[in-house]
Amino acid sequence: MTQIIFSSSFKRAFKKRIAGRKDLEEKFWHGVEIFSTDPFAPSLRTH
């Protein structure tokens, strides 16, 4: 499992843009969960 660390600038941007918007917040955390188990999952469209 991959450990994900968020920078302070990311946390500020997250609070400003995503926090409080339940639909985006759920989508974000779902993506983080997938990324932590498999960083190259096809649904993430990473390369």
PDB file with one MODEL, atoms N, CA, C and O in Angstrom:
MODEL        1
ATOM      1  N   MET A   1       0.848  -1.180   0.000  1.00  0.00           N
ATOM      2  CA  MET A   1       0.000   0.000   0.000  1.00  0.00           C
ATOM      3  C   MET A   1       0.893   1.243   0.000  1.00  0.00           C
ATOM      4  O   MET A   1       1.871   1.310   0.744  1.00  0.00           O
ATOM      5  N   THR A   2       0.561   2.195  -0.813  1.00  0.00           N
ATOM      6  CA  THR A   2       1.309   3.429  -0.937  1.00  0.00           C
ATOM      7  C   THR A   2       0.862   4.437   0.109  1.00  0.00           C
ATOM      8  O   THR A   2      -0.331   4.596   0.367  1.00  0.00           O
ATOM      9  N   GLN A   3       1.841   5.119   0.711  1.00  0.00           N
ATOM     10  CA  GLN A   3       1.515   6.161   1.677  1.00  0.00           C
ATOM     11  C   GLN A   3       1.431   7.488   0.922  1.00  0.00           C
ATOM     12  O   GLN A   3       2.332   7.831   0.156  1.00  0.00           O
ATOM     13  N   ILE A   4       0.366   8.214   1.139  1.00  0.00           N
ATOM     14  CA  ILE A   4       0.153   9.489   0.454  1.00  0.00           C
ATOM     15  C   ILE A   4       0.279  10.612   1.473  1.00  0.00           C
ATOM     16  O   ILE A   4      -0.375  10.595   2.516  1.00  0.00           O
ATOM     17  N   ILE A   5       1.126  11.585   1.162  1.00  0.00           N
ATOM     18  CA  ILE A   5       1.334  12.727   2.053  1.00  0.00           C
ATOM     19  C   ILE A   5       0.927  13.983   1.288  1.00  0.00           C
ATOM     20  O   ILE A   5       1.397  14.223   0.176  1.00  0.00           O
ATOM     21  N   PHE A   6       0.056  14.775   1.890  1.00  0.00           N
ATOM     22  CA  PHE A   6      -0.420  16.007   1.264  1.00  0.00           C
ATOM     23  C   PHE A   6       0.374  17.200   1.786  1.00  0.00           C
ATOM     24  O   PHE A   6       0.575  17.332   2.993  1.00  0.00           O
ATOM     25  N   SER A   7       0.824  18.061   0.890  1.00  0.00           N
ATOM     26  CA  SER A   7       1.564  19.259   1.292  1.00  0.00           C
ATOM     27  C   SER A   7       0.608  20.289   1.878  1.00  0.00           C
ATOM     28  O   SER A   7      -0.606  20.196   1.698  1.00  0.00           O
ATOM     29  N   SER A   8       1.158  21.257   2.569  1.00  0.00           N
ATOM     30  CA  SER A   8       0.320  22.296   3.166  1.00  0.00           C
ATOM     31  C   SER A   8      -0.373  23.136   2.094  1.00  0.00           C
ATOM     32  O   SER A   8      -1.511  23.567   2.281  1.00  0.00           O
ATOM     33  N   SER A   9       0.308  23.368   0.976  1.00  0.00           N
ATOM     34  CA  SER A   9      -0.328  24.140  -0.097  1.00  0.00           C
ATOM     35  C   SER A   9      -1.480  23.355  -0.723  1.00  0.00           C
ATOM     36  O   SER A   9      -2.498  23.934  -1.102  1.00  0.00           O
ATOM     37  N   PHE A  10      -1.316  22.034  -0.829  1.00  0.00           N
ATOM     38  CA  PHE A  10      -2.413  21.207  -1.340  1.00  0.00           C
ATOM     39  C   PHE A  10      -3.599  21.256  -0.394  1.00  0.00           C
ATOM     40  O   PHE A  10      -4.741  21.387  -0.834  1.00  0.00           O
ATOM     41  N   LYS A  11      -3.337  21.153   0.904  1.00  0.00           N
ATOM     42  CA  LYS A  11      -4.417  21.183   1.895  1.00  0.00           C
ATOM     43  C   LYS A  11      -5.208  22.482   1.821  1.00  0.00           C
ATOM     44  O   LYS A  11      -6.436  22.471   1.916  1.00  0.00           O
ATOM     45  N   ARG A  12      -4.505  23.606   1.651  1.00  0.00           N
ATOM     46  CA  ARG A  12      -5.184  24.901   1.515  1.00  0.00           C
ATOM     47  C   ARG A  12      -6.042  24.930   0.261  1.00  0.00           C
ATOM     48  O   ARG A  12      -7.188  25.378   0.301  1.00  0.00           O
ATOM     49  N   ALA A  13      -5.492  24.452  -0.856  1.00  0.00           N
ATOM     50  CA  ALA A  13      -6.228  24.440  -2.116  1.00  0.00           C
ATOM     51  C   ALA A  13      -7.435  23.512  -2.022  1.00  0.00           C
ATOM     52  O   ALA A  13      -8.505  23.827  -2.542  1.00  0.00           O
ATOM     53  N   PHE A  14      -7.265  22.377  -1.363  1.00  0.00           N
ATOM     54  CA  PHE A  14      -8.362  21.424  -1.188  1.00  0.00           C
ATOM     55  C   PHE A  14      -9.493  22.072  -0.405  1.00  0.00           C
ATOM     56  O   PHE A  14     -10.658  21.982  -0.792  1.00  0.00           O
ATOM     57  N   LYS A  15      -9.145  22.727   0.698  1.00  0.00           N
ATOM     58  CA  LYS A  15     -10.156  23.400   1.522  1.00  0.00           C
ATOM     59  C   LYS A  15     -10.909  24.451   0.724  1.00  0.00           C
ATOM     60  O   LYS A  15     -12.127  24.585   0.841  1.00  0.00           O
ATOM     61  N   LYS A  16     -10.173  25.190  -0.083  1.00  0.00           N
ATOM     62  CA  LYS A  16     -10.757  26.294  -0.843  1.00  0.00           C
ATOM     63  C   LYS A  16     -11.670  25.805  -1.968  1.00  0.00           C
ATOM     64  O   LYS A  16     -12.713  26.403  -2.230  1.00  0.00           O
ATOM     65  N   ARG A  17     -11.276  24.722  -2.629  1.00  0.00           N
ATOM     66  CA  ARG A  17     -11.994  24.307  -3.840  1.00  0.00           C
ATOM     67  C   ARG A  17     -12.921  23.113  -3.675  1.00  0.00           C
ATOM     68  O   ARG A  17     -13.966  23.058  -4.324  1.00  0.00           O
ATOM     69  N   ILE A  18     -12.568  22.164  -2.831  1.00  0.00           N
ATOM     70  CA  ILE A  18     -13.320  20.913  -2.797  1.00  0.00           C
ATOM     71  C   ILE A  18     -14.092  20.703  -1.505  1.00  0.00           C
ATOM     72  O   ILE A  18     -15.244  20.270  -1.538  1.00  0.00           O
ATOM     73  N   ALA A  19     -13.479  21.001  -0.373  1.00  0.00           N
ATOM     74  CA  ALA A  19     -14.122  20.728   0.914  1.00  0.00           C
ATOM     75  C   ALA A  19     -15.488  21.400   0.987  1.00  0.00           C
ATOM     76  O   ALA A  19     -15.636  22.566   0.622  1.00  0.00           O
ATOM     77  N   GLY A  20     -16.468  20.668   1.455  1.00  0.00           N
ATOM     78  CA  GLY A  20     -17.823  21.197   1.548  1.00  0.00           C
ATOM     79  C   GLY A  20     -18.689  20.832   0.353  1.00  0.00           C
ATOM     80  O   GLY A  20     -19.916  20.874   0.447  1.00  0.00           O
ATOM     81  N   ARG A  21     -18.084  20.479  -0.751  1.00  0.00           N
ATOM     82  CA  ARG A  21     -18.825  20.033  -1.935  1.00  0.00           C
ATOM     83  C   ARG A  21     -18.802  18.510  -1.924  1.00  0.00           C
ATOM     84  O   ARG A  21     -17.878  17.886  -2.445  1.00  0.00           O
ATOM     85  N   LYS A  22     -19.831  17.922  -1.323  1.00  0.00           N
ATOM     86  CA  LYS A  22     -19.872  16.482  -1.063  1.00  0.00           C
ATOM     87  C   LYS A  22     -19.599  15.632  -2.296  1.00  0.00           C
ATOM     88  O   LYS A  22     -18.889  14.631  -2.202  1.00  0.00           O
ATOM     89  N   ASP A  23     -20.143  16.004  -3.443  1.00  0.00           N
ATOM     90  CA  ASP A  23     -19.955  15.183  -4.645  1.00  0.00           C
ATOM     91  C   ASP A  23     -18.484  15.125  -5.055  1.00  0.00           C
ATOM     92  O   ASP A  23     -17.965  14.050  -5.355  1.00  0.00           O
ATOM     93  N   LEU A  24     -17.816  16.275  -5.069  1.00  0.00           N
ATOM     94  CA  LEU A  24     -16.402  16.289  -5.443  1.00  0.00           C
ATOM     95  C   LEU A  24     -15.525  15.648  -4.379  1.00  0.00           C
ATOM     96  O   LEU A  24     -14.554  14.960  -4.693  1.00  0.00           O
ATOM     97  N   GLU A  25     -15.874  15.879  -3.117  1.00  0.00           N
ATOM     98  CA  GLU A  25     -15.087  15.330  -2.029  1.00  0.00           C
ATOM     99  C   GLU A  25     -15.132  13.802  -2.039  1.00  0.00           C
ATOM    100  O   GLU A  25     -14.103  13.154  -1.849  1.00  0.00           O
ATOM    101  N   GLU A  26     -16.307  13.224  -2.257  1.00  0.00           N
ATOM    102  CA  GLU A  26     -16.435  11.768  -2.315  1.00  0.00           C
ATOM    103  C   GLU A  26     -15.658  11.203  -3.503  1.00  0.00           C
ATOM    104  O   GLU A  26     -14.989  10.176  -3.383  1.00  0.00           O
ATOM    105  N   LYS A  27     -15.748  11.875  -4.642  1.00  0.00           N
ATOM    106  CA  LYS A  27     -15.030  11.430  -5.830  1.00  0.00           C
ATOM    107  C   LYS A  27     -13.514  11.486  -5.597  1.00  0.00           C
ATOM    108  O   LYS A  27     -12.790  10.574  -5.995  1.00  0.00           O
ATOM    109  N   PHE A  28     -13.045  12.543  -4.961  1.00  0.00           N
ATOM    110  CA  PHE A  28     -11.625  12.692  -4.662  1.00  0.00           C
ATOM    111  C   PHE A  28     -11.132  11.576  -3.744  1.00  0.00           C
ATOM    112  O   PHE A  28     -10.132  10.924  -4.045  1.00  0.00           O
ATOM    113  N   TRP A  29     -11.831  11.350  -2.621  1.00  0.00           N
ATOM    114  CA  TRP A  29     -11.384  10.329  -1.671  1.00  0.00           C
ATOM    115  C   TRP A  29     -11.464   8.923  -2.264  1.00  0.00           C
ATOM    116  O   TRP A  29     -10.661   8.052  -1.928  1.00  0.00           O
ATOM    117  N   HIS A  30     -12.423   8.715  -3.134  1.00  0.00           N
ATOM    118  CA  HIS A  30     -12.508   7.410  -3.823  1.00  0.00           C
ATOM    119  C   HIS A  30     -11.277   7.224  -4.708  1.00  0.00           C
ATOM    120  O   HIS A  30     -10.694   6.140  -4.736  1.00  0.00           O
ATOM    121  N   GLY A  31     -10.884   8.258  -5.423  1.00  0.00           N
ATOM    122  CA  GLY A  31      -9.698   8.194  -6.268  1.00  0.00           C
ATOM    123  C   GLY A  31      -8.428   7.982  -5.459  1.00  0.00           C
ATOM    124  O   GLY A  31      -7.539   7.241  -5.879  1.00  0.00           O
ATOM    125  N   VAL A  32      -8.339   8.622  -4.309  1.00  0.00           N
ATOM    126  CA  VAL A  32      -7.177   8.444  -3.432  1.00  0.00           C
ATOM    127  C   VAL A  32      -7.103   7.005  -2.937  1.00  0.00           C
ATOM    128  O   VAL A  32      -6.023   6.418  -2.872  1.00  0.00           O
ATOM    129  N   GLU A  33      -8.246   6.445  -2.591  1.00  0.00           N
ATOM    130  CA  GLU A  33      -8.291   5.056  -2.130  1.00  0.00           C
ATOM    131  C   GLU A  33      -7.809   4.101  -3.219  1.00  0.00           C
ATOM    132  O   GLU A  33      -7.030   3.187  -2.950  1.00  0.00           O
ATOM    133  N   ILE A  34      -8.271   4.314  -4.436  1.00  0.00           N
ATOM    134  CA  ILE A  34      -7.838   3.475  -5.560  1.00  0.00           C
ATOM    135  C   ILE A  34      -6.340   3.646  -5.789  1.00  0.00           C
ATOM    136  O   ILE A  34      -5.623   2.663  -5.975  1.00  0.00           O
ATOM    137  N   PHE A  35      -5.867   4.891  -5.777  1.00  0.00           N
ATOM    138  CA  PHE A  35      -4.451   5.179  -6.015  1.00  0.00           C
ATOM    139  C   PHE A  35      -3.564   4.535  -4.959  1.00  0.00           C
ATOM    140  O   PHE A  35      -2.486   4.035  -5.279  1.00  0.00           O
ATOM    141  N   SER A  36      -4.004   4.541  -3.710  1.00  0.00           N
ATOM    142  CA  SER A  36      -3.165   3.979  -2.648  1.00  0.00           C
ATOM    143  C   SER A  36      -3.015   2.465  -2.779  1.00  0.00           C
ATOM    144  O   SER A  36      -2.008   1.910  -2.339  1.00  0.00           O
ATOM    145  N   THR A  37      -3.991   1.793  -3.373  1.00  0.00           N
ATOM    146  CA  THR A  37      -3.876   0.347  -3.548  1.00  0.00           C
ATOM    147  C   THR A  37      -3.223  -0.021  -4.878  1.00  0.00           C
ATOM    148  O   THR A  37      -2.466  -0.990  -4.943  1.00  0.00           O
ATOM    149  N   ASP A  38      -3.507   0.739  -5.943  1.00  0.00           N
ATOM    150  CA  ASP A  38      -2.935   0.452  -7.267  1.00  0.00           C
ATOM    151  C   ASP A  38      -2.730   1.760  -8.031  1.00  0.00           C
ATOM    152  O   ASP A  38      -3.663   2.252  -8.667  1.00  0.00           O
ATOM    153  N   PRO A  39      -1.517   2.334  -7.976  1.00  0.00           N
ATOM    154  CA  PRO A  39      -1.267   3.620  -8.649  1.00  0.00           C
ATOM    155  C   PRO A  39      -1.473   3.602 -10.154  1.00  0.00           C
ATOM    156  O   PRO A  39      -1.638   4.660 -10.760  1.00  0.00           O
ATOM    157  N   PHE A  40      -1.468   2.430 -10.771  1.00  0.00           N
ATOM    158  CA  PHE A  40      -1.623   2.335 -12.218  1.00  0.00           C
ATOM    159  C   PHE A  40      -2.971   1.766 -12.634  1.00  0.00           C
ATOM    160  O   PHE A  40      -3.098   1.190 -13.715  1.00  0.00           O
ATOM    161  N   ALA A  41      -3.967   1.923 -11.789  1.00  0.00           N
ATOM    162  CA  ALA A  41      -5.311   1.428 -12.117  1.00  0.00           C
ATOM    163  C   ALA A  41      -5.832   2.148 -13.361  1.00  0.00           C
ATOM    164  O   ALA A  41      -5.697   3.367 -13.467  1.00  0.00           O
ATOM    165  N   PRO A  42      -6.418   1.421 -14.292  1.00  0.00           N
ATOM    166  CA  PRO A  42      -6.900   2.020 -15.543  1.00  0.00           C
ATOM    167  C   PRO A  42      -7.924   3.155 -15.325  1.00  0.00           C
ATOM    168  O   PRO A  42      -7.977   4.099 -16.114  1.00  0.00           O
ATOM    169  N   SER A  43      -8.721   3.063 -14.272  1.00  0.00           N
ATOM    170  CA  SER A  43      -9.729   4.078 -14.032  1.00  0.00           C
ATOM    171  C   SER A  43      -9.131   5.431 -13.660  1.00  0.00           C
ATOM    172  O   SER A  43      -9.807   6.454 -13.773  1.00  0.00           O
ATOM    173  N   LEU A  44      -7.876   5.451 -13.217  1.00  0.00           N
ATOM    174  CA  LEU A  44      -7.220   6.708 -12.863  1.00  0.00           C
ATOM    175  C   LEU A  44      -6.595   7.404 -14.065  1.00  0.00           C
ATOM    176  O   LEU A  44      -6.248   8.583 -14.010  1.00  0.00           O
ATOM    177  N   ARG A  45      -6.462   6.658 -15.136  1.00  0.00           N
ATOM    178  CA  ARG A  45      -5.858   7.162 -16.378  1.00  0.00           C
ATOM    179  C   ARG A  45      -4.453   7.724 -16.147  1.00  0.00           C
ATOM    180  O   ARG A  45      -4.103   8.787 -16.661  1.00  0.00           O
ATOM    181  N   THR A  46      -3.656   6.992 -15.366  1.00  0.00           N
ATOM    182  CA  THR A  46      -2.244   7.353 -15.192  1.00  0.00           C
ATOM    183  C   THR A  46      -1.428   6.602 -16.226  1.00  0.00           C
ATOM    184  O   THR A  46      -1.927   5.674 -16.862  1.00  0.00           O
ATOM    185  N   HIS A  47      -0.214   6.987 -16.392  1.00  0.00           N
ATOM    186  CA  HIS A  47       0.627   6.279 -17.354  1.00  0.00           C
ATOM    187  C   HIS A  47       2.038   6.110 -16.823  1.00  0.00           C
ATOM    188  O   HIS A  47       2.888   5.534 -17.502  1.00  0.00           O
TER     189      HIS A  47
ENDMDL
END
